[in-house]
């Protein structure tokens, strides 16, 4: 399985969400929320910890600094 950690803006456009995405070789995938409605600093902290645990790449969606 391949993993990626995605940071994206929350709908209020002031905070962030962090998700762990797991992809199987056949193309199927799942998403698991790791942080919801958190500050940028907290989102980075959670993303780095999750990426280290799962040996995953961190992806910042459009609009994320």
LOMAR-862052 format. One record per residue (C-alpha): x, y, z. Coordinates in pm, 1 decimal, decimal comma. Layout:
% LOMAR-862052
xx->X yy->Y zz->Z
...
END
This chain:
% LOMAR-862052
xx->0,0 yy->0,0 zz->0,0
xx->115,6 yy->354,3 zz->-71,7
xx->35,6 yy->643,9 zz->159,1
xx->18,5 yy->1020,6 zz->126,2
xx->-66,3 yy->1290,3 zz->376,8
xx->-277,3 yy->1574,3 zz->238,7
xx->-308,3 yy->1920,7 zz->393,7
xx->-596,7 yy->2130,7 zz->265,7
xx->-786,0 yy->2439,4 zz->372,6
xx->-1091,2 yy->2394,9 zz->588,6
xx->-1417,5 yy->2529,2 zz->443,2
xx->-1392,7 yy->2842,8 zz->662,1
xx->-1072,2 yy->2936,2 zz->472,2
xx->-888,9 yy->3019,2 zz->799,5
xx->-787,5 yy->2676,8 zz->929,6
xx->-670,8 yy->2343,5 zz->786,7
xx->-756,3 yy->1973,6 zz->763,2
xx->-509,0 yy->1683,6 zz->741,6
xx->-597,2 yy->1348,5 zz->582,4
xx->-409,3 yy->1022,8 zz->540,2
xx->-476,8 yy->864,8 zz->201,0
xx->-399,5 yy->495,6 zz->149,5
xx->-377,4 yy->362,8 zz->-207,1
xx->-376,1 yy->-3,1 zz->-307,6
xx->-196,6 yy->-123,2 zz->-619,6
xx->-529,0 yy->-183,8 zz->-797,4
xx->-615,0 yy->187,6 zz->-766,0
xx->-858,6 yy->164,0 zz->-475,3
xx->-800,1 yy->400,6 zz->-188,7
xx->-932,4 yy->524,7 zz->141,0
xx->-903,3 yy->847,7 zz->333,3
xx->-873,3 yy->886,4 zz->707,9
xx->-899,0 yy->1223,2 zz->881,0
xx->-605,4 yy->1304,8 zz->1107,9
xx->-680,7 yy->1667,2 zz->1200,3
xx->-983,0 yy->1886,8 zz->1138,9
xx->-1018,6 yy->2265,0 zz->1168,4
xx->-668,8 yy->2324,2 zz->1311,5
xx->-412,2 yy->2602,3 zz->1279,6
xx->-140,4 yy->2587,1 zz->1013,5
xx->122,0 yy->2506,1 zz->1276,8
xx->-85,4 yy->2218,2 zz->1416,5
xx->-159,2 yy->2087,9 zz->1064,6
xx->213,7 yy->2076,0 zz->983,1
xx->288,9 yy->1903,7 zz->1313,8
xx->22,3 yy->1636,0 zz->1256,9
xx->122,2 yy->1591,4 zz->890,6
xx->490,8 yy->1542,7 zz->975,8
xx->412,9 yy->1290,6 zz->1249,9
xx->173,1 yy->1095,6 zz->1025,8
xx->413,7 yy->1103,8 zz->730,0
xx->693,3 yy->966,8 zz->947,9
xx->472,1 yy->687,2 zz->1083,9
xx->351,2 yy->577,4 zz->738,8
xx->661,7 yy->673,4 zz->537,8
xx->436,2 yy->899,7 zz->330,8
xx->478,7 yy->1209,4 zz->116,8
xx->318,0 yy->1533,2 zz->238,8
xx->100,7 yy->1702,5 zz->-24,6
xx->-22,9 yy->2058,3 zz->21,6
xx->-338,2 yy->2134,7 zz->-175,8
xx->-389,3 yy->2462,5 zz->-359,4
xx->-410,0 yy->2756,5 zz->-119,0
xx->-192,5 yy->2597,8 zz->150,8
xx->120,6 yy->2799,0 zz->224,6
END
